[in-house]
Amino acid sequence: MSDRDEILELSARYMHALDLDDREAWLSCWTEDGYFERYRSTNRARGIEELGRRIFDKPERPHGFHITSDFAVTVDGDTATVQCYLLFLNEQKRCEVSMFGIYRDRLRRTPGGWRYAERIFEPKYILESIPNVMVDAP
C-alpha cells in the first residue's frame, strides 16, 4: 500500500472511531505527543491522555457523522502534511450540516504506521449547537 493510501486509511479509521465512540481505536491514530486544536478556540489538547479526555469525556459532545474529502497529501520521508475538508452531519438534528471546515495535519510514520502528530481544524461554518469557545487570534 502506498503512503498516500495508508494516510487515507488512517483518516477513515479516525473518523469511524470518532463516530462510533471507540476511544481506543481513535487514540491509536495519534502519536504519543499528538496535538489537536480547533483554530481560534479553547478546544485544544496535547498528548494521548489529554486527547482522550478532551474529545470523549465532554458531556456536550454532539453525535453524528464526520465526512472528510478532497485530500491534498505531501509525503517527505517519515513525515507528511495533509489538508482536507470536514463536513459534520449532526445526528441529533436530523443529519443537518452543523459544521464545515478544513483540517491541516502533520503526520509521522511510526513503527505502527502513519499517525497524527498534529491536527488543526479551521472551521468555516459552525452552528450554535456545536460548542466552540472563540478566542482572539494569536
C-alpha positions as CSV (number, residue, x, y, z in Angstrom):
1,M,0.0,0.0,0.0
2,S,1.3,3.5,-0.9
3,D,2.0,6.1,1.8
4,R,-1.0,8.1,0.4
5,D,-3.3,5.1,0.7
6,E,-2.1,4.4,4.2
7,I,-2.8,8.0,5.2
8,L,-6.3,8.0,3.7
9,E,-7.0,4.7,5.5
10,L,-5.8,6.4,8.8
11,S,-8.3,9.2,8.2
12,A,-11.1,6.7,7.6
13,R,-10.2,4.8,10.8
14,Y,-10.0,8.1,12.7
15,M,-13.5,9.3,11.6
16,H,-15.2,5.9,12.1
17,A,-13.7,5.5,15.6
18,L,-14.8,9.0,16.5
19,D,-18.4,8.5,15.2
20,L,-18.7,5.1,16.8
21,D,-17.3,6.3,20.2
22,D,-14.4,3.9,20.0
23,R,-11.9,5.8,22.2
24,E,-9.1,3.2,22.0
25,A,-9.3,3.0,18.2
26,W,-9.4,6.8,17.9
27,L,-6.4,7.2,20.2
28,S,-4.4,4.7,18.2
29,C,-4.5,7.1,15.3
30,W,-2.2,9.6,17.2
31,T,1.4,9.8,18.2
32,E,2.0,9.9,21.9
33,D,2.7,13.6,21.8
34,G,-0.1,14.4,19.4
35,Y,-1.7,17.8,19.4
36,F,-5.3,18.8,18.4
37,E,-6.7,22.3,18.1
38,R,-9.8,23.9,16.8
39,Y,-8.4,27.1,15.4
40,R,-9.1,30.2,17.4
41,S,-10.9,28.4,20.2
42,T,-10.1,26.9,23.6
43,N,-10.7,23.4,22.2
44,R,-7.1,22.1,22.4
45,A,-5.3,19.0,23.7
46,R,-1.8,17.6,23.7
47,G,-0.8,14.0,24.4
48,I,-2.8,10.8,24.4
49,E,-4.4,11.2,27.8
50,E,-5.5,14.8,27.3
51,L,-6.8,14.0,23.8
52,G,-8.9,11.2,25.1
53,R,-10.4,13.4,27.9
54,R,-10.9,16.4,25.7
55,I,-12.8,14.5,23.0
56,F,-14.6,11.7,24.7
57,D,-15.3,13.0,28.2
58,K,-17.3,16.1,27.2
59,P,-21.0,15.9,28.2
60,E,-22.0,18.4,25.4
61,R,-20.3,16.3,22.7
62,P,-22.5,16.2,19.6
63,H,-23.1,12.9,17.9
64,G,-23.1,12.4,14.1
65,F,-21.0,11.7,11.1
66,H,-17.7,13.2,10.1
67,I,-17.1,13.2,6.4
68,T,-13.7,14.2,5.0
69,S,-12.9,14.8,1.4
70,D,-10.5,16.4,-1.2
71,F,-7.3,15.3,0.4
72,A,-4.0,17.0,-0.6
73,V,-1.2,14.8,0.7
74,T,2.5,15.6,0.7
75,V,4.9,12.9,1.9
76,D,8.5,13.8,2.8
77,G,10.3,10.7,4.2
78,D,8.8,9.9,7.5
79,T,6.6,13.0,7.8
80,A,3.6,14.1,5.8
81,T,1.3,17.1,5.6
82,V,-2.4,16.7,4.7
83,Q,-5.1,19.1,4.1
84,C,-8.8,18.1,3.6
85,Y,-12.3,19.3,4.1
86,L,-14.5,18.2,7.0
87,L,-18.3,18.1,6.9
88,F,-20.2,17.2,10.1
89,L,-23.7,15.8,9.9
90,N,-25.4,16.2,13.3
91,E,-27.4,13.0,14.1
92,Q,-29.3,14.8,16.8
93,K,-30.5,17.4,14.4
94,R,-31.8,15.0,11.6
95,C,-28.4,15.0,10.0
96,E,-28.2,18.7,9.4
97,V,-24.9,20.1,8.3
98,S,-23.7,21.5,11.6
99,M,-20.0,22.2,10.8
100,F,-17.7,22.6,7.8
101,G,-14.0,23.4,7.7
102,I,-10.5,22.5,6.8
103,Y,-8.1,20.1,8.6
104,R,-4.5,21.0,8.4
105,D,-2.5,18.0,9.6
106,R,1.1,16.9,10.2
107,L,1.7,13.2,10.3
108,R,4.6,11.0,11.4
109,R,5.5,7.5,10.3
110,T,5.8,5.2,13.4
111,P,6.6,1.5,13.7
112,G,2.8,1.0,13.8
113,G,2.3,3.1,10.6
114,W,1.3,6.7,9.9
115,R,-0.1,8.6,12.9
116,Y,-1.4,12.2,13.5
117,A,1.2,14.4,15.2
118,E,-0.9,17.5,14.8
119,R,-4.4,18.2,13.6
120,I,-5.6,21.8,13.3
121,F,-9.2,22.2,12.4
122,E,-10.1,25.6,10.9
123,P,-13.9,26.0,11.0
124,K,-15.5,27.9,8.2
125,Y,-19.1,27.3,9.4
126,I,-20.4,26.0,12.8
127,L,-24.0,26.1,14.0
128,E,-24.5,27.4,17.6
129,S,-25.4,23.8,18.6
130,I,-21.7,22.8,18.3
131,P,-19.6,24.0,21.3
132,N,-16.8,26.3,20.1
133,V,-15.5,28.9,22.5
134,M,-13.8,31.5,20.4
135,V,-10.7,33.4,21.5
136,D,-8.7,36.1,19.8
137,A,-6.4,35.1,17.0
138,P,-2.7,34.8,18.1
